[in-house]
Amino acid sequence: MEWNNLHEVLRSLYDDMMPLAGDMAAVAKGLAGLGALFYVALKVWQALSRAEPIDVFPLLRPFALGLCIMFFPTIVLGTVNAILSPVVTGTHAILEDQVLDLNKLQQQKDQLDYEAMVRNPETAYMVSDAEFDKKLDELGWSPSDIGTMAGMYMDRQEYKIEKAIKEWFRNLLEILFQAAALVIDTIRTFFLIVLSILGPIAFAISVWDGFQSTLNQWFTRYISVYLWLPVADLFSSMLARIQSLILERDIEMLSDPTFIPDTSNTVYIIFMIIGIVGYFTIPTVTGWIIQAGGAGNFTRNVNQTAMKAGNVTGAGAGSAAGNIGGRLMSKQNN
C-alpha cells in the first residue's frame, strides 16, 4: 500500500466515525437541558431580586446551543469543515505541483549524471556495459592486462556496492520522512475524532454558568488540530521547492562537459533530516496561527522526540556520508 493510500484511509476513518457524534448528542441534550434550566432560572432570579427588567437576549444562548447539539454533525462539524476544507485543498494543490516539478527535475538530473559519468573515460566503464566491454576488448592477455581487468572488475563492483548503500540509506530516510508525516496525520485524525465525538458534551457543559469558556476552547482546539495538515503540506512544499532549486542548479552545472558530478547526495540527505525533524514542529507552528491551550505537554514531548530522532539520524547520515566521501577521496588519490 502506498503512503497516499494510508492518508486516504485516515480520511475515511474520520468520515466513518462522524455518526458517533450524533449518538453522543442524546446524552448531551439531557445535560444541556438541565444546564439551561438552571441558567435561565438563575438569570431570571437575579433580575427579579434586583428589580431590573429581564434581558431576554442572553437567555437565548442555551436554546441556540441546544439546536447545535441536536444537529451537531450538520450544523457544527459540517460548517467548520466546509470553511476549513478549502485551506486543505489549496495547500495540497501547492504540494502536488511542487512534487511533480521535483520528480521531473530529479529524472533529468539522473540522466545528466549518467551522461557525465559516461563522458569521463575513467568512470565510463563503471556505469555503461558497452564501455566496459569495449575496454576489455582493448586489453590483451598479458599478466599486466589481466591485473588491469581484475582492477576494473573490482572498481565496478565497488561502485555498485557504494551506489546500493547510498540508495538504501536514501530509501531509509524517505521511509522515516513519510513515517513522520503519517504519525502527524494519525495523531491529527485521532484528535479530530475525539473532539468531534465528544463535541456535543463540550457544548452541553458550556451551557452551565461558569463553563462558557469550554465552547471557545473546543473551537480553538478543533481548528488548531485541523490546520496541522495544511501546515504540513506547506512545509513539504517548501522542502520540495528548495530541492527543486538545488536540482536546477545541478542541472545547469552538469551542462558543462568538464564538470564532474558529486554522487554522494549529501544535500538531499541533509534536507531529508530537516524534514523529519521539522514535521514534529507542526503542532507548535499551528499554535502560532490560532492559540489553543491544553496541548503544551504533548507538543513539548513531540519536540523532544523529534530532536532525539534528528540526532540519531544525523549521526547515521554523517557516518555514511563521511564513509562514502572518504572512499571517493581515496579513489581519486590512487
GIFENFEN-V856509 format. One line per field, one symbol per residue. ss: DSSP state (a for helix, b for strand, c for the rest). phi: phi as a letter, one per 20 degrees, with the letter a starting at -180 (. if undefined). burial: I if it has 9 or more other ideal C-beta (glycine too) atoms within 8 Angstrom, else O. Layout:
ss->???
phi->???
burial->???
//
This chain:
ss->ccaaaaaaaaaaaaaaacaaaaaaaaaaaaaaaaaaaaaaaaaaaaaaaccccccaaaacaaaaaaaaaacaaaaaaaaaaaaaaaaaaaaaaaaaaaaaaaaaaaaaaaaaaaaaaaaccccaaaacaaaaaaaaaaccccaaaaaaaaaaaaaaaaaaaaaaaaaaaaaaaaaaaaaaaaaaaaaaaaaaaaaaacaaaaaaaaacccccaaaaaaaaaaaaaacaaaaaaaaaaaaaaaaaaaaaaaaaaacccccccccccaaaaaaaaaaaaaaccaaaaaaaaccccccaaaaaaaaaaaaaaaaaaaaaaaaaaaaaaaaaaaaaac
phi->.fffffffffffffffefgffffffffffffffffffffffffffffffeldfeefgffegfffffffffdffefefffffffefffffffffffffffffffffffffffffffffffeffdffeddffffffffffeddfgffffffffffffffffffffffffffffffffffffffffffffffffffffffeggfffffffffodffgffffffffffffegfgfffffffffffffffffffffffffefefdfeeflffffffffgfffffeefgffffffcfcendfffffffffffffffffffffffffffffffffffffff
burial->OOOOOIIOOIIOIIOOIIOOIOOIIOIIIOIIIOIIOIIIOIIIOOIOOOOOOIOOOOIOIIIOIIIIIOIIIOIIIIOIIOOIOOIIOIIIOIIOOIIOIIOOIIOIIOOIIIIIIIOIOOOIIIIIOOIIOIIIOOIOOOOOIIOIIOOIOOIIOIIOOIIOIIOOIIOOIIOIIIOIIIIIIIOIIOIIIOIIIIIIIIIIIIIIOOIOOIIOIIIIIIIIIIIIIIIIIIIIIOIIIIIIOIIIOIIOOIOOOOIOIOOIOIOIIIIIIIIIIIIIIIIIIIIOOIOIOOIOOOIOOIIOIIIOIIOOIIOIIOOIIOOIIOIIOOOOOO
//
